[in-house]
Amino acid sequence: MKASWPEALRATRAWLEPWIMLRRYWRAFSDLPPPLELKALLERVFSGRNLYLYAR
């Protein structure tokens, strides 16, 4: 089965959406670079790695 460009673009956008929104929210909140914790979270989301929501 061959994927179409619109399907591929939608899949890519869905994968990047959390990263895009987190960056957008931070920029609306502050002109400073994000703190190390948020930067690490952004990098983890952008790299496609899972987030461990129930980690202690």
C-alpha positions in Angstrom: 0.0 0.0 0.0 1.4 3.4 -1.0 0.9 6.3 1.3 -0.1 9.7 -0.1 1.7 12.9 0.6 -1.3 14.4 2.6 -1.4 11.3 4.8 2.4 11.5 5.4 2.2 15.2 6.2 -0.7 14.6 8.6 1.2 11.8 10.4 4.3 14.0 10.7 2.3 16.9 12.0 0.6 14.6 14.6 4.0 13.4 15.7 5.4 17.0 16.1 2.2 18.6 17.5 3.1 18.2 21.2 6.5 19.7 20.7 5.1 22.6 18.6 2.4 23.4 21.3 4.9 23.2 24.2 7.3 25.6 22.5 4.4 27.9 21.5 3.1 28.0 25.1 6.6 28.7 26.5 7.2 31.5 24.1 3.9 33.1 25.0 4.8 32.9 28.6 8.4 34.1 28.5 11.1 35.6 26.3 13.7 33.7 28.2 15.0 30.3 27.1 13.1 27.4 28.8 14.5 26.0 32.0 16.6 22.9 31.8 13.7 20.7 32.8 11.4 22.0 30.1 14.2 21.9 27.6 14.7 18.3 28.4 11.0 17.6 28.0 10.9 19.3 24.7 13.9 17.4 23.4 12.4 14.1 24.6 9.0 14.8 22.9 10.8 16.0 19.7 12.9 12.9 19.6 9.8 10.7 19.7 10.7 9.0 22.9 7.9 8.1 25.3 7.0 10.1 28.4 6.8 8.2 31.6 3.6 9.8 33.1 3.6 7.7 36.2 7.3 7.9 37.2 8.0 8.9 40.8 
